[in-house]
Amino acid sequence: MKKLNNVLAVLIVSIVVGCSTEKVPEVKVMSKNGKKKTVVYQVFTRLFGNTNTTNKPWGTIEENGVGKFNDFTDKALTEIKDLGVTHIWYTGVPHHDVIRDYTAFGISNDDPDVVKGRAGSPYAVKDYYNVNPDLAVNVANRLQEFEALIERSHKNGLKVIIDIVPNHVARNYQSLSNPKGTKDFGVDDNKDVVYDVNNNFYYTPNEAFQVPDFLNNYQPLGGENYPLSDHKFEENPAKWTGNGSRSVKPSFYDWYETVKVNYGVSPEGKKDFDELPAGFENEDYKKHFEFWQDKTVPNSWIKFRDIALYWTAKGVDGFRYDMAEMVPVEFWSFMNSAIKMKNPNAFLLAEVYNPKMYRDYIKNGKMDYLYDKVALYDTIKHVMQGHGLTDNIPPIQEDLKDIEHNMLHFLENHDEQRIASPEFAGNALKGKPAMVVSTTISTAPTMVYFGQEFGEDGSENAGFGAPSRTSIFDYVGVPSLQRWVNEKNFDGGKSTKEETALRDFYKRLLNFTIKSDALMGEYEDIHKFNRENTANYTTKLLSFVRYSENEKLIIVSNFDAEKTSEFQLKIPSEIIKNWNLKDGTYQLKDKLYNSKTFNLEVVNFHGTISLIVNPLESYILQLQ
């Protein structure tokens, strides 16, 4: 990984307000409704504890190694918790297709012609009632090992999230662990018709599936001679492919390793189920649950609800739903209300990319959180890359004002490029101003992807796919994380000083956010005011305020990696009046690194702070 060689990324000014001549009362950190910011740590489970550094393209478990559930020791979980994390998303837990022989345990072999990578995609689930056998020390006890991890996570103060992929399953779905009375997907389907409301899949009768033509010199397993790698896969009649392709021979760029689940929507788009009444978006989950009690719903709805309740009963605290917008919103009302009836505090996160659908999935679908990808992430990425303007960020908050709490913020996840990769920013330190903005601009949760806190650059060529994203398809090591794992001591014993410093930044920032009262309070933009009224205030800077009754914050971020900015930050009179500030000088002390102090000068309802913001520098200042 390229060494981190710049200085700190942002300026946050945190002000607890009081007259400079009066004694400052003790700050009682109380947020509205008693809630605080949430931080989700997404970890790709099979990569976390892997200490093997071979990284051979298309390497086997024996060659490249694999992490296990048991690698999440009390020490590891304590360190993750202490990073400032409240929830841990174990990615890739449900049993998905893998290219490894587990027939000794009754598990059928998977065909590399319809599996992406050697370790397989976590989004081609083969058995929803069990877990990935790769992750177990004792494969026969793999479910018990994950149950122990749930318990261990809870003991260490972490809530547990896993994936559910409702839109599609692996082409060869076969559960070995169905609870009594539960049938596999497709077992009772009428395969002589394209569509039936209670079929789990869509079919092309009388035609067999054909493996797609592989492009760009792609060969399964890198061309290795493997018994099932014959460009054939038996599926007759052919099912529709996961992304909706109806072709019996899907494209190489289709989700050909999966089949689409039928939720009672006909090929013509007709919904063969009850729709929610007008105005029901204002009803709570209990009313939604009641609504469905006397309704007949498609069979696939029941199957996925039962899967979610199965894992909820095992102590899973929430779910991340893959490609949720490809499934009708009425299903989400049905399923999420059922989960909330069992666990009102369940954390329900959906991957939704269509802004026109946001409110429907939140209000009618009863989602807690959606990805803020196409708005905040895409915009802030352009700023980090140097060709976007910070002017474009405040309008996002205005547009999402009514649902800002529901829009989860992230800078990395398994689908996105690593910040430090040349394809993104090429320097992990450019993520610092973005992290401060992302974590402090709203009440929404923050998500951090494992290795992000070390500046991982995703440069390994693991086999399927390309560098810049840490592979989710193959057995591979994550170098910067491995240095921190340090032969499973989880102490950073082999980390570089740059990696240690970056993780320290993340730890300080995330812990501040989950304790701050103001970050669950109000937001006001001051960027536009300063762009119009402040000399030397550029489109590389961003400023806004966050406040509650007990705490007042001013956030200023410098995204410029080369130039220092010196200016008089202005606080508009409306905010000064709202905060009941009298004329005077208010001393501010850095709380991120406990190093410097600044002054807020208030004269006739106008506030100014003299600031020198170095390239990618950061402060959190608080009144003493």
Backbone torsions as a table, in degrees:
resi	resn	phi	psi	omega
1	MET	NA	142.1	176.9
2	LYS	-64.6	140.5	-179.9
3	LYS	-69.7	146.1	177.5
4	LEU	-82.0	125.4	-171.2
5	ASN	-134.7	20.5	175.3
6	ASN	-114.8	175.7	179.6
7	VAL	-95.5	178.3	-171.6
8	LEU	-58.0	151.2	-160.2
9	ALA	-91.3	-20.4	-167.1
10	VAL	-151.5	162.8	170.1
11	LEU	-114.3	119.9	168.7
12	ILE	-111.8	130.5	174.9
13	VAL	-113.0	116.4	-179.1
14	SER	-107.9	120.3	-173.7
15	ILE	-120.8	119.9	168.8
16	VAL	-96.2	118.1	-163.4
17	VAL	-89.8	141.2	172.4
18	GLY	-171.9	157.1	-179.3
19	CYS	-65.6	138.9	-175.4
20	SER	-64.8	-19.5	-178.6
21	THR	-96.6	-0.3	-178.4
22	GLU	-112.3	156.7	176.8
23	LYS	-69.1	131.2	-178.8
24	VAL	-80.5	124.2	179.7
25	PRO	-68.1	154.0	176.9
26	GLU	-62.9	134.7	-178.8
27	VAL	-82.2	123.1	174.5
28	LYS	-101.3	113.2	-175.1
29	VAL	-81.9	97.4	178.6
30	MET	-130.3	120.0	179.2
31	SER	-97.3	160.4	-179.8
32	LYS	-61.9	138.1	-177.7
33	ASN	63.3	14.0	178.7
34	GLY	70.0	13.0	-175.8
35	LYS	-97.2	153.3	176.2
36	LYS	-127.9	171.0	178.4
37	LYS	-60.6	147.2	177.2
38	THR	-108.8	139.4	175.9
39	VAL	-124.8	122.1	179.4
40	VAL	-101.9	129.8	175.3
41	TYR	-105.3	107.7	177.1
42	GLN	-85.5	124.3	-179.5
43	VAL	-127.6	129.7	175.6
44	PHE	-79.9	106.9	-162.9
45	THR	-56.8	-43.1	-174.6
46	ARG	-75.0	-10.5	-179.6
47	LEU	-99.8	-21.5	-169.5
48	PHE	-60.3	-49.9	-174.2
49	GLY	-96.5	9.5	-178.4
50	ASN	-77.3	115.0	-178.9
51	THR	-98.9	-1.9	179.6
52	ASN	-73.0	127.8	-175.4
53	THR	-105.7	13.7	-175.1
54	THR	-63.4	-52.5	177.9
55	ASN	53.9	49.6	173.8
56	LYS	-77.6	129.6	176.1
57	PRO	-55.8	131.1	-178.0
58	TRP	63.7	21.9	-177.9
59	GLY	-65.6	150.5	177.5
60	THR	-79.2	174.0	173.6
61	ILE	-57.9	-43.3	-178.7
62	GLU	-62.5	-35.4	-178.5
63	GLU	-81.7	-45.5	-171.9
64	ASN	-106.3	-14.0	178.8
65	GLY	81.9	169.7	179.1
66	VAL	-157.0	146.9	176.1
67	GLY	-84.2	162.0	-177.3
68	LYS	-126.7	162.0	173.2
69	PHE	-55.0	-39.7	-175.0
70	ASN	-69.1	-12.9	177.5
71	ASP	-71.2	-18.9	174.9
72	PHE	-82.2	76.4	-178.9
73	THR	-76.8	172.2	175.4
74	ASP	-57.6	-38.5	178.7
75	LYS	-63.5	-46.8	-179.6
76	ALA	-61.9	-45.0	-177.8
77	LEU	-68.7	-35.5	176.1
78	THR	-62.4	-42.4	179.8
79	GLU	-66.0	-38.4	177.0
80	ILE	-65.9	-44.5	177.6
81	LYS	-59.7	-43.9	-177.3
82	ASP	-70.2	-14.7	174.5
83	LEU	-67.0	-17.2	-177.5
84	GLY	109.3	30.7	-174.3
85	VAL	-102.7	140.4	176.1
86	THR	-110.7	-31.1	-178.1
87	HIS	-130.1	142.1	176.5
88	ILE	-119.2	124.8	179.8
89	TRP	-99.7	104.7	177.0
90	TYR	-81.3	101.0	-176.6
91	THR	-83.8	136.2	175.9
92	GLY	85.5	28.4	-178.7
93	VAL	-81.5	-52.1	-179.2
94	PRO	-55.4	146.1	-176.1
95	HIS	-63.5	112.3	177.8
96	HIS	-115.2	170.7	-179.8
97	ASP	-59.3	136.7	174.8
98	VAL	-140.1	151.0	177.5
99	ILE	-97.6	80.2	177.1
100	ARG	-156.7	145.4	-174.7
101	ASP	-84.4	108.5	175.8
102	TYR	-117.9	25.6	-177.3
103	THR	-63.7	-23.4	177.7
104	ALA	-63.6	-18.9	179.5
105	PHE	-106.9	15.8	177.7
106	GLY	82.0	7.0	-178.2
107	ILE	-93.7	126.8	179.8
108	SER	-70.4	151.3	177.7
109	ASN	-72.8	149.1	179.7
110	ASP	-102.1	148.2	-172.3
111	ASP	-92.7	119.0	-178.3
112	PRO	-61.9	-16.5	177.0
113	ASP	-70.1	-19.5	177.5
114	VAL	-128.8	32.0	173.8
115	VAL	-129.9	133.4	177.8
116	LYS	-92.5	118.3	-177.8
117	GLY	83.9	179.2	177.5
118	ARG	-89.8	-37.2	179.8
119	ALA	-84.5	-13.7	173.2
120	GLY	85.8	153.7	177.8
121	SER	-77.7	133.2	176.6
122	PRO	-67.9	-8.5	-178.2
123	TYR	-105.0	19.3	169.1
124	ALA	-121.3	74.8	-171.7
125	VAL	-76.4	132.1	-177.9
126	LYS	-100.7	-29.9	-177.5
127	ASP	-150.2	107.3	-176.9
128	TYR	-76.9	-10.2	-177.9
129	TYR	-103.6	15.6	173.6
130	ASN	-150.4	-177.9	-172.0
131	VAL	-120.6	163.6	-178.2
132	ASN	-56.2	117.2	-178.1
133	PRO	-62.6	-24.7	178.1
134	ASP	-58.5	-26.5	-170.8
135	LEU	-87.3	-2.3	-175.6
136	ALA	-103.9	144.1	171.1
137	VAL	-73.0	-43.9	175.8
138	ASN	-114.0	103.8	-172.9
139	VAL	-57.7	-37.0	-179.4
140	ALA	-62.4	-26.3	-178.5
141	ASN	-110.1	27.3	-173.8
142	ARG	-60.7	-38.5	-179.8
143	LEU	-67.3	-40.6	178.6
144	GLN	-65.3	-34.3	178.1
145	GLU	-66.7	-36.2	176.6
146	PHE	-72.3	-38.4	176.8
147	GLU	-59.7	-37.7	177.1
148	ALA	-66.5	-34.8	178.0
149	LEU	-67.7	-39.3	175.3
150	ILE	-57.3	-49.0	-179.0
151	GLU	-62.8	-41.1	-179.3
152	ARG	-66.0	-39.5	178.4
153	SER	-62.7	-46.6	178.8
154	HIS	-61.2	-41.6	-179.8
155	LYS	-60.6	-30.6	-179.6
156	ASN	-95.6	16.4	171.4
157	GLY	80.7	22.1	-178.3
158	LEU	-116.4	133.8	171.8
159	LYS	-82.4	148.3	-172.9
160	VAL	-109.3	130.5	176.1
161	ILE	-121.6	139.5	171.6
162	ILE	-130.8	170.4	-179.8
163	ASP	-83.8	144.2	159.6
164	ILE	-129.2	133.8	-174.9
165	VAL	-116.6	85.5	-169.3
166	PRO	-75.6	-21.3	-173.7
167	ASN	-76.8	-27.1	-174.7
168	HIS	-155.9	159.8	174.9
169	VAL	-132.9	171.0	177.8
170	ALA	-62.0	149.9	-179.8
171	ARG	-59.6	-28.0	-176.7
172	ASN	-109.7	38.8	-178.0
173	TYR	-52.8	130.0	178.4
174	GLN	-159.8	108.3	-179.5
175	SER	-89.1	132.8	174.6
176	LEU	-97.3	-5.1	-168.6
177	SER	-125.4	20.5	-179.2
178	ASN	-55.6	132.2	171.6
179	PRO	-59.7	156.2	-178.6
180	LYS	-54.1	129.7	178.8
181	GLY	90.7	-5.4	-179.6
182	THR	-96.6	131.4	-180.0
183	LYS	-105.7	151.6	177.6
184	ASP	-66.0	158.3	171.9
185	PHE	-58.9	132.1	172.5
186	GLY	87.0	-9.7	-174.6
187	VAL	-60.7	-41.1	-177.5
188	ASP	-99.9	11.2	-177.5
189	ASP	-67.1	145.5	168.8
190	ASN	-87.3	104.1	-173.1
191	LYS	-86.7	3.9	178.8
192	ASP	-89.6	-0.9	-179.9
193	VAL	-127.6	154.7	177.0
194	VAL	-65.8	-40.4	-171.5
195	TYR	-147.0	138.0	166.9
196	ASP	-143.3	141.4	-173.9
197	VAL	-54.9	-31.3	-178.1
198	ASN	-102.9	5.0	168.2
199	ASN	-69.7	143.5	176.1
200	ASN	-82.4	-20.1	-178.5
201	PHE	-130.7	166.3	170.4
202	TYR	-99.8	145.0	-174.4
203	TYR	-128.0	159.0	167.8
204	THR	-115.7	90.9	-174.0
205	PRO	-56.6	143.0	174.1
206	ASN	69.2	11.9	174.9
207	GLU	-129.8	139.7	-178.2
208	ALA	-93.7	150.5	176.3
209	PHE	-66.8	144.5	174.2
210	GLN	-124.8	135.7	177.4
211	VAL	-64.0	137.4	-178.7
212	PRO	-65.0	159.4	172.3
213	ASP	-72.1	126.3	-179.4
214	PHE	-80.3	136.9	-174.6
215	LEU	-112.4	170.3	174.3
216	ASN	55.4	36.7	177.9
217	ASN	64.4	19.2	179.0
218	TYR	-69.3	137.3	172.1
219	GLN	-137.1	132.5	177.9
220	PRO	-53.4	137.9	179.8
221	LEU	58.3	25.7	177.9
222	GLY	69.5	18.4	179.6
223	GLY	95.0	3.7	179.8
224	GLU	-60.8	141.5	176.4
225	ASN	-73.9	111.3	-174.8
226	TYR	-134.6	136.9	-172.6
227	PRO	-50.3	-41.5	-175.2
228	LEU	-91.1	-3.3	-177.2
229	SER	-85.7	81.3	-175.5
230	ASP	-130.8	15.9	-178.9
231	HIS	59.9	32.9	176.5
232	LYS	-136.0	146.1	172.0
233	PHE	-149.4	123.8	-175.4
234	GLU	-79.6	116.6	175.4
235	GLU	-154.5	105.4	-175.8
236	ASN	-142.9	116.9	3.4
237	PRO	-75.7	161.3	-179.3
238	ALA	-69.2	142.2	175.2
239	LYS	-98.9	155.6	173.6
240	TRP	-65.0	145.8	-178.3
241	THR	-80.4	157.1	-170.4
242	GLY	-53.0	-36.6	-179.5
243	ASN	-86.0	7.5	176.0
244	GLY	101.9	-1.7	178.7
245	SER	-62.7	130.6	-178.6
246	ARG	-96.8	-1.7	-177.5
247	SER	-72.0	138.8	176.2
248	VAL	-70.6	-17.1	174.7
249	LYS	-124.5	87.0	-176.7
250	PRO	-66.3	166.3	176.6
251	SER	-73.8	156.9	174.5
252	PHE	-59.5	-27.3	-178.1
253	TYR	-90.6	-3.4	171.4
254	ASP	-77.0	169.3	177.6
255	TRP	-85.1	62.9	-167.4
256	TYR	-67.2	-16.6	179.6
257	GLU	-79.6	-4.4	-175.9
258	THR	-128.4	164.2	174.4
259	VAL	-123.1	144.5	-176.1
260	LYS	-77.2	138.4	177.4
261	VAL	-88.1	138.6	-179.7
262	ASN	-92.9	121.1	179.9
263	TYR	-106.2	22.7	179.2
264	GLY	87.3	24.1	175.1
265	VAL	-110.2	119.5	-176.6
266	SER	-68.5	162.6	177.3
267	PRO	-56.3	-24.8	178.6
268	GLU	-86.4	-3.9	178.0
269	GLY	96.3	6.4	178.9
270	LYS	-75.5	133.0	178.4
271	LYS	-91.0	114.1	179.6
272	ASP	-95.7	54.3	176.3
273	PHE	-158.7	165.4	179.8
274	ASP	-69.0	142.3	174.7
275	GLU	-100.3	157.5	-178.4
276	LEU	-70.7	141.6	179.2
277	PRO	-65.4	155.5	175.9
278	ALA	-58.1	138.0	179.6
279	GLY	85.9	-3.1	-176.1
280	PHE	-72.9	-12.3	177.0
281	GLU	-63.9	-16.9	-179.7
282	ASN	-92.6	-2.5	-179.4
283	GLU	-89.3	153.0	-179.2
284	ASP	-83.8	176.7	-175.1
285	TYR	-63.0	-28.7	179.6
286	LYS	-65.7	-41.3	177.3
287	LYS	-66.0	-38.3	177.8
288	HIS	-64.9	-41.2	178.0
289	PHE	-61.6	-44.5	179.2
290	GLU	-61.9	-37.6	-177.1
291	PHE	-58.1	-39.0	-173.8
292	TRP	-85.0	-7.1	-172.3
293	GLN	-64.7	-32.3	-179.3
294	ASP	-107.6	17.7	-178.2
295	LYS	-104.3	147.0	172.2
296	THR	-90.6	123.9	-176.7
297	VAL	-119.5	156.5	179.1
298	PRO	-58.0	151.5	-175.8
299	ASN	-59.1	-36.2	-178.7
300	SER	-63.0	-32.7	177.5
301	TRP	-59.5	-46.9	-177.0
302	ILE	-65.1	-41.2	-178.9
303	LYS	-61.5	-45.5	-177.8
304	PHE	-74.3	-33.5	174.2
305	ARG	-60.3	-44.6	-179.0
306	ASP	-64.4	-35.6	176.3
307	ILE	-62.5	-46.8	-179.5
308	ALA	-63.1	-40.8	-179.6
309	LEU	-71.2	-29.8	175.4
310	TYR	-59.7	-47.8	-178.6
311	TRP	-75.0	-32.8	175.4
312	THR	-60.8	-41.6	179.5
313	ALA	-65.2	-24.2	178.6
314	LYS	-85.7	0.0	176.0
315	GLY	103.9	0.7	175.2
316	VAL	-65.2	132.7	-171.9
317	ASP	-94.3	-5.6	-179.2
318	GLY	176.4	175.1	-174.9
319	PHE	-137.7	147.2	168.7
320	ARG	-107.8	120.6	-175.3
321	TYR	-96.6	119.0	-179.8
322	ASP	-74.5	134.2	173.6
323	MET	44.6	52.7	-173.8
324	ALA	-64.0	-28.1	-175.9
325	GLU	-73.5	-7.4	176.9
326	MET	-87.0	1.9	180.0
327	VAL	-120.0	139.6	-175.5
328	PRO	-60.5	143.4	-175.8
329	VAL	-62.9	-29.2	179.3
330	GLU	-62.7	-36.1	176.3
331	PHE	-60.6	-40.6	-178.3
332	TRP	-66.0	-37.5	174.1
333	SER	-57.3	-45.8	-179.9
334	PHE	-62.5	-50.2	-173.6
335	MET	-76.1	-49.0	-175.6
336	ASN	-65.6	-35.5	177.8
337	SER	-66.5	-34.9	177.3
338	ALA	-66.6	-39.7	177.3
339	ILE	-64.7	-44.9	-178.1
340	LYS	-65.1	-28.8	176.6
341	MET	-66.2	-29.8	177.1
342	LYS	-86.2	-37.7	-179.8
343	ASN	-142.4	93.6	-178.0
344	PRO	-58.9	-20.6	-178.5
345	ASN	-98.3	11.2	179.3
346	ALA	-56.6	141.3	-178.7
347	PHE	-98.5	108.6	-173.7
348	LEU	-114.7	109.9	-173.6
349	LEU	-117.1	130.4	-176.7
350	ALA	-120.8	141.1	172.0
351	GLU	-85.8	101.6	179.7
352	VAL	-132.7	129.9	-174.8
353	TYR	-115.7	-0.6	-178.4
354	ASN	-101.3	105.2	-177.0
355	PRO	-57.0	-28.4	179.7
356	LYS	-67.2	-17.5	-177.5
357	MET	-102.5	-5.7	-174.5
358	TYR	-51.6	-55.2	-172.4
359	ARG	-67.8	-32.6	178.2
360	ASP	-64.8	-43.6	-178.4
361	TYR	-72.8	-29.4	176.6
362	ILE	-76.5	-50.5	-171.2
363	LYS	-82.8	-46.8	178.5
364	ASN	-88.7	-35.2	-179.4
365	GLY	-82.2	-9.9	178.1
366	LYS	59.4	36.6	170.8
367	MET	-78.3	143.0	173.3
368	ASP	-79.3	-43.3	-172.0
369	TYR	-143.6	147.3	173.6
370	LEU	-124.4	156.8	173.3
371	TYR	-63.7	129.6	169.2
372	ASP	-93.9	71.9	-173.6
373	LYS	-94.1	-57.0	-171.8
374	VAL	-74.7	-11.2	177.0
375	ALA	-102.3	-82.5	-171.9
376	LEU	-67.3	-49.9	-176.0
377	TYR	-59.2	-52.3	-177.1
378	ASP	-61.5	-38.2	-178.8
379	THR	-70.1	-46.3	-177.1
380	ILE	-70.5	-28.6	175.8
381	LYS	-62.8	-41.8	178.9
382	HIS	-63.8	-37.8	178.2
383	VAL	-65.4	-44.1	179.4
384	MET	-61.7	-33.8	-178.8
385	GLN	-80.5	-7.6	174.1
386	GLY	94.3	-0.8	-179.2
387	HIS	-117.5	12.4	175.7
388	GLY	-116.0	157.2	-179.3
389	LEU	-105.3	139.7	175.6
390	THR	-65.1	-19.0	177.0
391	ASP	-56.5	-23.8	-175.9
392	ASN	-84.2	-5.9	-177.1
393	ILE	-83.1	-47.8	-178.8
394	PRO	-55.7	-38.6	178.7
395	PRO	-60.0	-25.3	177.5
396	ILE	-64.1	-44.9	-179.3
397	GLN	-65.4	-36.2	178.1
398	GLU	-66.3	-42.9	-178.1
399	ASP	-65.9	-33.3	-176.6
400	LEU	-102.8	16.4	-172.4
401	LYS	-51.4	-42.8	-174.9
402	ASP	-74.9	-17.7	-179.0
403	ILE	-128.0	19.4	-174.3
404	GLU	-57.7	-33.0	-178.8
405	HIS	-67.8	-24.2	-174.7
406	ASN	-89.5	-2.9	-174.2
407	MET	-102.7	94.1	-177.3
408	LEU	-63.0	136.0	-177.5
409	HIS	-103.4	142.2	177.0
410	PHE	-154.4	159.2	171.3
411	LEU	-116.6	-18.6	176.0
412	GLU	-142.3	147.7	162.7
413	ASN	-156.4	-176.2	-172.6
414	HIS	-66.5	-19.8	179.8
415	ASP	-89.4	-16.1	-171.8
416	GLU	-106.4	159.1	178.6
417	GLN	-69.0	147.5	174.7
418	ARG	-67.4	139.6	179.8
419	ILE	-53.7	-42.8	-175.0
420	ALA	-77.5	-7.8	179.9
421	SER	-70.2	148.6	178.0
422	PRO	-59.4	-27.4	-178.6
423	GLU	-73.3	-17.4	178.5
424	PHE	-106.6	-92.7	-177.1
425	ALA	-113.3	-20.1	178.4
426	GLY	74.9	3.9	-176.6
427	ASN	-160.8	117.3	-176.5
428	ALA	-62.4	-26.1	-178.9
429	LEU	-67.2	-21.6	176.7
430	LYS	-69.5	-11.2	174.9
431	GLY	-80.6	-11.9	-175.9
432	LYS	-67.1	-51.4	177.4
433	PRO	-62.2	-36.6	179.2
434	ALA	-64.5	-39.6	179.0
435	MET	-64.8	-41.6	-179.9
436	VAL	-63.9	-45.0	177.6
437	VAL	-63.9	-47.6	-176.5
438	SER	-60.5	-38.2	-176.0
439	THR	-84.1	-21.5	-171.8
440	THR	-113.1	-9.5	-171.4
441	ILE	-78.5	-16.1	-179.9
442	SER	-150.2	179.3	177.9
443	THR	-84.8	-1.1	-174.9
444	ALA	-66.5	155.4	174.8
445	PRO	-64.3	157.9	174.0
446	THR	-109.8	141.4	173.4
447	MET	-121.3	135.0	177.1
448	VAL	-120.7	134.5	179.5
449	TYR	-94.2	133.9	-174.7
450	PHE	-52.7	135.9	-176.3
451	GLY	92.5	-20.4	177.4
452	GLN	-60.1	-37.5	-176.8
453	GLU	-72.2	-8.1	176.6
454	PHE	-108.5	-5.3	-176.5
455	GLY	81.1	28.9	177.9
456	GLU	-54.9	136.2	-174.8
457	ASP	-106.3	-1.9	174.9
458	GLY	61.2	33.9	-172.3
459	SER	-89.0	-2.1	-176.4
460	GLU	-72.7	138.7	173.8
461	ASN	-95.1	97.2	-171.6
462	ALA	-89.0	-21.3	-177.8
463	GLY	142.3	-96.0	178.9
464	PHE	-73.3	138.5	-179.4
465	GLY	86.9	-169.3	-174.7
466	ALA	-134.3	156.7	176.6
467	PRO	-59.8	168.0	-177.7
468	SER	103.3	-24.9	170.6
469	ARG	-118.3	132.6	174.2
470	THR	-60.8	128.0	-172.2
471	SER	-60.9	133.9	172.5
472	ILE	-105.0	6.5	-173.8
473	PHE	-111.7	-15.3	-172.0
474	ASP	-134.6	167.4	174.9
475	TYR	-80.0	121.6	-174.7
476	VAL	-155.9	156.2	173.1
477	GLY	-97.7	155.5	178.5
478	VAL	-113.8	97.7	-165.8
479	PRO	-52.9	-50.2	-176.5
480	SER	-66.0	-36.4	177.2
481	LEU	-67.4	-40.8	-179.7
482	GLN	-61.0	-34.7	178.1
483	ARG	-66.4	-35.8	177.0
484	TRP	-73.4	-40.4	179.1
485	VAL	-59.8	-37.5	171.4
486	ASN	48.9	64.9	178.7
487	GLU	55.3	37.5	175.1
488	LYS	69.5	25.6	169.3
489	ASN	-88.2	-19.8	177.0
490	PHE	51.7	50.1	-175.3
491	ASP	-131.1	5.1	-179.1
492	GLY	69.8	21.0	-174.8
493	GLY	-62.2	-23.0	179.2
494	LYS	-113.0	5.1	-179.5
495	SER	-67.7	148.0	172.9
496	THR	-73.6	164.5	179.3
497	LYS	-65.5	-31.4	178.0
498	GLU	-68.1	-40.6	177.6
499	GLU	-65.7	-41.3	178.8
500	THR	-62.9	-42.0	-179.9
501	ALA	-66.6	-39.5	-179.7
502	LEU	-67.5	-42.9	178.2
503	ARG	-63.0	-36.6	177.5
504	ASP	-61.7	-40.3	176.4
505	PHE	-60.4	-49.1	179.2
506	TYR	-59.9	-41.9	-178.2
507	LYS	-64.0	-44.8	178.9
508	ARG	-64.1	-45.4	-176.9
509	LEU	-66.9	-49.1	-176.8
510	LEU	-64.3	-40.1	178.7
511	ASN	-66.5	-34.3	175.4
512	PHE	-63.0	-43.9	-174.7
513	THR	-66.2	-36.6	-176.8
514	ILE	-79.2	-7.5	177.7
515	LYS	-106.7	-17.7	-173.5
516	SER	-72.9	132.1	175.7
517	ASP	-76.5	-40.6	-175.4
518	ALA	-63.5	-30.8	-177.5
519	LEU	-71.7	-8.8	170.4
520	MET	-105.8	13.6	-178.7
521	GLY	-106.0	-135.5	-172.3
522	GLU	-94.1	159.5	179.0
523	TYR	-128.0	137.8	171.4
524	GLU	-139.8	135.8	176.9
525	ASP	-80.1	131.9	170.7
526	ILE	-121.0	4.0	-179.1
527	HIS	-64.4	-50.0	-177.8
528	LYS	-60.6	-41.9	179.4
529	PHE	-59.3	-43.5	-179.3
530	ASN	-75.1	-31.0	175.6
531	ARG	-63.2	-33.0	-177.1
532	GLU	-89.5	-20.3	-170.1
533	ASN	-126.5	-3.9	-172.8
534	THR	-119.8	123.5	176.4
535	ALA	-67.1	144.2	177.0
536	ASN	68.1	10.2	176.6
537	TYR	-93.3	111.3	-167.2
538	THR	-106.1	177.7	176.9
539	THR	-77.5	6.1	171.9
540	LYS	-95.4	-7.0	-179.2
541	LEU	-104.0	153.9	173.3
542	LEU	-143.5	137.9	178.5
543	SER	-141.7	146.6	175.8
544	PHE	-161.2	168.3	178.4
545	VAL	-119.5	149.0	173.5
546	ARG	-130.0	138.5	-177.2
547	TYR	-156.8	155.1	173.0
548	SER	-137.9	-175.9	179.3
549	GLU	-61.6	-33.0	-172.9
550	ASN	-100.5	-13.8	-171.8
551	GLU	-149.3	138.3	178.3
552	LYS	-124.9	130.1	-177.7
553	LEU	-124.0	141.8	169.3
554	ILE	-121.6	123.3	-176.8
555	ILE	-111.3	126.9	178.0
556	VAL	-132.6	125.4	-176.3
557	SER	-122.4	136.3	176.6
558	ASN	-110.5	111.3	-179.0
559	PHE	-89.4	-0.9	-178.7
560	ASP	-79.1	123.5	-177.9
561	ALA	-85.7	-4.9	-174.5
562	GLU	-124.3	-34.0	-171.3
563	LYS	-107.4	138.6	171.7
564	THR	-82.2	139.9	177.2
565	SER	-111.5	128.7	176.5
566	GLU	-122.4	123.8	-175.3
567	PHE	-162.7	169.3	175.9
568	GLN	-102.4	99.1	179.4
569	LEU	-67.2	130.1	-177.6
570	LYS	-105.2	135.7	176.0
571	ILE	-106.7	116.5	-175.2
572	PRO	-57.7	150.8	-176.3
573	SER	-60.3	-33.2	-179.6
574	GLU	-60.2	-37.5	179.8
575	ILE	-74.1	-41.4	178.4
576	ILE	-58.5	-43.1	179.2
577	LYS	-68.2	-42.1	179.8
578	ASN	-60.4	-35.5	-179.3
579	TRP	-87.1	0.2	178.1
580	ASN	58.0	44.3	-179.9
581	LEU	-86.5	134.9	174.2
582	LYS	-95.5	164.5	175.9
583	ASP	-57.4	137.3	178.5
584	GLY	157.5	-177.7	-179.8
585	THR	-113.2	130.3	-177.8
586	TYR	-116.6	118.7	-178.0
587	GLN	-81.8	137.0	-177.7
588	LEU	-123.0	131.4	179.5
589	LYS	-116.3	138.5	178.6
590	ASP	-61.8	126.4	179.2
591	LYS	-107.0	-8.0	178.2
592	LEU	-80.2	-44.6	178.3
593	TYR	-122.6	4.3	177.9
594	ASN	51.1	49.8	-172.9
595	SER	-120.4	-46.9	-170.8
596	LYS	-122.8	164.2	174.5
597	THR	-126.5	150.5	176.4
598	PHE	-134.1	167.6	178.4
599	ASN	-120.6	139.0	168.8
600	LEU	-102.9	118.4	179.4
601	GLU	-99.7	124.9	178.2
602	VAL	-115.3	120.9	178.4
603	VAL	-135.1	118.1	175.7
604	ASN	51.6	50.3	176.3
605	PHE	66.6	19.9	174.2
606	HIS	-121.9	132.6	-178.8
607	GLY	-113.0	142.7	175.5
608	THR	-138.2	147.2	174.0
609	ILE	-132.1	124.2	177.1
610	SER	-78.9	118.0	-173.8
611	LEU	-126.6	139.3	166.3
612	ILE	-120.9	109.7	-175.4
613	VAL	-108.4	107.0	-179.8
614	ASN	-68.5	165.5	176.2
615	PRO	-54.6	120.6	175.8
616	LEU	53.1	54.7	-179.9
617	GLU	-112.3	157.1	-174.3
618	SER	-142.2	140.3	173.3
619	TYR	-142.0	150.5	163.6
620	ILE	-125.4	115.8	-175.6
621	LEU	-112.4	140.7	-177.9
622	GLN	-135.8	141.5	178.1
623	LEU	-63.6	135.8	-179.1
624	GLN	-96.5	NA	NA
